[in-house]
Amino acid sequence: MFVFLPQDFNKKLLKVKIESDHVKITHKDEVIIEGKWKNKINAEDSIWTIEDTDLEDYQGKHIHLSIEKWKNQTSWWNTPIEGHQ
């Protein structure tokens, strides 16, 4: 999952909280994304990195969330976070 960061991004002001049933990402205390996972995840084995983005309509940084689904979960998610595209 990719989360695009604001152009004025400062990694010292970024907070990423990944829990088994919830995710919250804030920058400068402003919520970028928050919600409940579609299904439970293994938060201990899920990771995130900050990467460069070079798309036609966006150039900057993004967070790459690599989410580990909960034990033996093989179903396809139409969205990782309930209520989001």
Phi and psi in degrees as GROMACS dihedral restraints (atoms count N, CA, C in turn):
[ dihedral_restraints ]
;  ai    aj    ak    al  type     phi  dphi    fc
    3     4     5     6     1  -115.0    20    10
    4     5     6     7     1   134.9    20    10
    6     7     8     9     1  -124.2    20    10
    7     8     9    10     1   114.4    20    10
    9    10    11    12     1   -75.3    20    10
   10    11    12    13     1   139.8    20    10
   12    13    14    15     1  -102.1    20    10
   13    14    15    16     1   153.7    20    10
   15    16    17    18     1   -62.7    20    10
   16    17    18    19     1   155.5    20    10
   18    19    20    21     1   -60.2    20    10
   19    20    21    22     1   -31.5    20    10
   21    22    23    24     1   -89.7    20    10
   22    23    24    25     1    27.2    20    10
   24    25    26    27     1   -55.3    20    10
   25    26    27    28     1   134.8    20    10
   27    28    29    30     1  -133.0    20    10
   28    29    30    31     1   115.0    20    10
   30    31    32    33     1   -61.7    20    10
   31    32    33    34     1   -23.7    20    10
   33    34    35    36     1   -71.7    20    10
   34    35    36    37     1   -19.3    20    10
   36    37    38    39     1  -104.2    20    10
   37    38    39    40     1    11.3    20    10
   39    40    41    42     1   -96.3    20    10
   40    41    42    43     1   136.2    20    10
   42    43    44    45     1  -129.6    20    10
   43    44    45    46     1   126.9    20    10
   45    46    47    48     1  -122.5    20    10
   46    47    48    49     1   121.4    20    10
   48    49    50    51     1  -123.7    20    10
   49    50    51    52     1   112.1    20    10
   51    52    53    54     1  -112.3    20    10
   52    53    54    55     1   119.2    20    10
   54    55    56    57     1  -120.0    20    10
   55    56    57    58     1   170.2    20    10
   57    58    59    60     1   -62.1    20    10
   58    59    60    61     1   -26.7    20    10
   60    61    62    63     1  -125.1    20    10
   61    62    63    64     1     4.3    20    10
   63    64    65    66     1  -154.4    20    10
   64    65    66    67     1   149.7    20    10
   66    67    68    69     1  -135.1    20    10
   67    68    69    70     1   143.8    20    10
   69    70    71    72     1  -146.1    20    10
   70    71    72    73     1   127.3    20    10
   72    73    74    75     1  -125.3    20    10
   73    74    75    76     1   125.0    20    10
   75    76    77    78     1  -127.6    20    10
   76    77    78    79     1   153.4    20    10
   78    79    80    81     1  -138.1    20    10
   79    80    81    82     1   125.6    20    10
   81    82    83    84     1    55.2    20    10
   82    83    84    85     1    38.5    20    10
   84    85    86    87     1    63.1    20    10
   85    86    87    88     1    13.1    20    10
   87    88    89    90     1  -102.2    20    10
   88    89    90    91     1   132.3    20    10
   90    91    92    93     1   -73.0    20    10
   91    92    93    94     1   125.0    20    10
   93    94    95    96     1   -90.3    20    10
   94    95    96    97     1   -45.8    20    10
   96    97    98    99     1  -152.8    20    10
   97    98    99   100     1   141.5    20    10
   99   100   101   102     1  -154.1    20    10
  100   101   102   103     1   138.0    20    10
  102   103   104   105     1   172.9    20    10
  103   104   105   106     1   177.8    20    10
  105   106   107   108     1   -93.6    20    10
  106   107   108   109     1   134.6    20    10
  108   109   110   111     1   -61.2    20    10
  109   110   111   112     1   150.3    20    10
  111   112   113   114     1   -56.0    20    10
  112   113   114   115     1   -43.4    20    10
  114   115   116   117     1  -140.2    20    10
  115   116   117   118     1   167.4    20    10
  117   118   119   120     1   -61.5    20    10
  118   119   120   121     1   143.5    20    10
  120   121   122   123     1  -120.8    20    10
  121   122   123   124     1   167.8    20    10
  123   124   125   126     1   -94.5    20    10
  124   125   126   127     1    94.7    20    10
  126   127   128   129     1   -63.8    20    10
  127   128   129   130     1   -33.4    20    10
  129   130   131   132     1   -66.0    20    10
  130   131   132   133     1   -29.0    20    10
  132   133   134   135     1  -101.4    20    10
  133   134   135   136     1     3.7    20    10
  135   136   137   138     1   -93.0    20    10
  136   137   138   139     1   141.0    20    10
  138   139   140   141     1  -132.0    20    10
  139   140   141   142     1   165.8    20    10
  141   142   143   144     1  -142.5    20    10
  142   143   144   145     1   151.1    20    10
  144   145   146   147     1  -138.1    20    10
  145   146   147   148     1   157.8    20    10
  147   148   149   150     1  -100.4    20    10
  148   149   150   151     1   128.9    20    10
  150   151   152   153     1  -133.4    20    10
  151   152   153   154     1   159.9    20    10
  153   154   155   156     1   -79.7    20    10
  154   155   156   157     1   144.3    20    10
  156   157   158   159     1  -118.0    20    10
  157   158   159   160     1   132.2    20    10
  159   160   161   162     1  -135.3    20    10
  160   161   162   163     1    78.0    20    10
  162   163   164   165     1  -107.2    20    10
  163   164   165   166     1   164.8    20    10
  165   166   167   168     1   -57.3    20    10
  166   167   168   169     1   -40.9    20    10
  168   169   170   171     1  -107.4    20    10
  169   170   171   172     1     4.9    20    10
  171   172   173   174     1  -153.2    20    10
  172   173   174   175     1   128.3    20    10
  174   175   176   177     1  -133.5    20    10
  175   176   177   178     1   122.0    20    10
  177   178   179   180     1   170.8    20    10
  178   179   180   181     1  -138.6    20    10
  180   181   182   183     1  -118.7    20    10
  181   182   183   184     1   155.5    20    10
  183   184   185   186     1  -143.2    20    10
  184   185   186   187     1   159.5    20    10
  186   187   188   189     1   -97.2    20    10
  187   188   189   190     1   130.1    20    10
  189   190   191   192     1  -103.1    20    10
  190   191   192   193     1   109.8    20    10
  192   193   194   195     1   -93.4    20    10
  193   194   195   196     1   123.2    20    10
  195   196   197   198     1  -109.4    20    10
  196   197   198   199     1   104.1    20    10
  198   199   200   201     1   -98.4    20    10
  199   200   201   202     1   130.9    20    10
  201   202   203   204     1   -98.2    20    10
  202   203   204   205     1   116.8    20    10
  204   205   206   207     1   -65.2    20    10
  205   206   207   208     1   156.4    20    10
  207   208   209   210     1   -65.3    20    10
  208   209   210   211     1   158.2    20    10
  210   211   212   213     1   -33.1    20    10
  211   212   213   214     1   125.5    20    10
  213   214   215   216     1    54.1    20    10
  214   215   216   217     1    25.3    20    10
  216   217   218   219     1   -87.8    20    10
  217   218   219   220     1   114.2    20    10
  219   220   221   222     1  -116.2    20    10
  220   221   222   223     1     0.8    20    10
  222   223   224   225     1   -69.7    20    10
  223   224   225   226     1   150.7    20    10
  225   226   227   228     1   -83.8    20    10
  226   227   228   229     1   133.0    20    10
  228   229   230   231     1   -97.6    20    10
  229   230   231   232     1   128.7    20    10
  231   232   233   234     1   -78.0    20    10
  232   233   234   235     1   -15.8    20    10
  234   235   236   237     1  -156.5    20    10
  235   236   237   238     1   141.2    20    10
  237   238   239   240     1   -74.9    20    10
  238   239   240   241     1   -30.7    20    10
  240   241   242   243     1  -119.3    20    10
  241   242   243   244     1   128.1    20    10
  243   244   245   246     1   -55.3    20    10
  244   245   246   247     1   131.7    20    10
  246   247   248   249     1    86.3    20    10
  247   248   249   250     1    -1.3    20    10
  249   250   251   252     1  -111.0    20    10
  250   251   252   253     1   159.4    20    10
